[in-house]
């Protein structure tokens, strides 16, 4: 089929040429190369599209905010720090438990503190004796004017007497007389 | 092949030399060079910003999207298998971020959580426009563009915008949209056919050309 050189490009060919001239048929391509009218129309059309692009670029605002690449820490590092924190917390808990376990307030290790336990038992008995014999603390007995009787069951621990009471303590009590 | 239509390529700095530089930088960035990535950022952050702006018409949103795009690109650059397609890859990240933006915006609107609407924020700040006439032209331009693009179906709008406003070639658009080139050309063909019939906009562009206000 021969192509009529006087027939210009169709609308379809026109648009195809605007998109990609390689997609034109050979005949249409030849016509385009030989027809200044068609060439001018396509170039004007392409120029309008180029103007559209330039104006879009020109009428876009400028970026005000500086973009910063604040990237979160890598997951491996986060995992590492998380493990470290957990280990530290565990160590603190263990230390706290150990300190409480070894504290003087704890009486759950008789096999280690036997000596101290026996001493404490003696002291307890002494205290009980004192309560029976002397229901009032010594300082009150002194205030009341009662004499201090040394207990015969005393295990040897000195029963606190008036003399044992420090002057400062004694003088703090109302009506106390320092010997 | 698409370089045959050099007349369709806008007068920009996207020369073959720049493409080679991009590929070289992308290769270095994939290998772990932060300096190379920073250089790529310098080369493309304006393009990505404009791409986001054309679709949101909000400077603030476009800046947010741009930041997210590059953060995501930075995190995933080591996974880029074809450094020669860095530009398409970057733009496809941008497109996904824009879609996410609209998805979240839609959800916020549905849940009644949307705050101040930025639709009226056209960022026509006086500092951006050198003169009142320029400011008027800017508003007119975006009004015409908006009216035309709103008439196009989604895919035609996207292809037309990527081709003639973002200055991407057919191959790049094909990579970004994950469509074959003939499909892209088909959409472009339909969009151009409608553009040809858009007399008002064409007159505006023609008048701008002849008036010497174009850059």
Interface residues (C-beta under 8 A of the other chain):
Chain A: X11 X15 X16 X18 X19 X20 X21 X22 X23 X43 X45 X46 X47 X48 X49 X50 X51 X52 X53 X54 X55 X56 X57 X58 X59 X60 X61 X62 X63 X64 X65 X67 X68 X69 X70 X71
Chain B: X1 X2 X4 X5 X7 X8 X10 X11 X41 X45 X46 X49 X50 X53 X54 X59 X62 X63 X66 X67 X70 X71 X74 X75 X123 X125 X128 X137 X138 X141 X142 X145 X164 X165 X167 X170 X185 X188 X189 X192 X193 X195 X196 X202 X205 X206 X208 X209 X214 X215
